[in-house]
Amino acid sequence: MKCEMIRDLLPLYIDGLTSEESNREIEKHLKNCRGCQKYYQEMTGEIGEDISISEEEIQELQVIKKIKKKNKRKMFGVLTGIVLALAVCVMVLFTQWYSSANSEEVTVDYGVRGNVAYCAIETKPGYSMEINGSSSHLKILRLRKTMSPKGQTISWEEKIGTEENPCKWTIEFQDKIMVIENGQLTKEKEK
Ligand SMILES: [Zn+2]
């Protein structure tokens, strides 16, 4: 068939109104004629895969698809790895930078100088304290690692009171509570 005739038949062919014999002729022609192929594609607005793409090209496409899929899976694996590594880093940093405020991790010094009671809490070098409250009830919340090679000391003093009305300090750690009255440890309770 001539191109002109094919092109005349294409609208009918697209609507499925042509006979089977005509269909065979048209498809055969389309397979071999680039011009009519283009014309057909323009009419349908799509690329007729079975007509314009050869077996070889389909195989090529499938290979590309497979590679893409493989790459996708690889990327997913790499991303998952990165996320996991980051999570571990954050956890390690967190436990390194914040340690629980157990009483063994600080030094508590207390006593009496003349008629004044004193108390000093000192961290290990490279740590500072996060505290809450005041000397009457001081809570050591946690220890934080610092860039400084020095530790942190919190100290205070107060005139000692009478036996009935002593100057009384409560220091609360994560593991225990200490009560100091007039510069003497009067109570030490595990939490
Ligand atoms: Zn043609």
Residues whose N, C-alpha, C, O or C-beta is under 5 A from the ligand:
A	BS01	ZN	C3 C33 C36
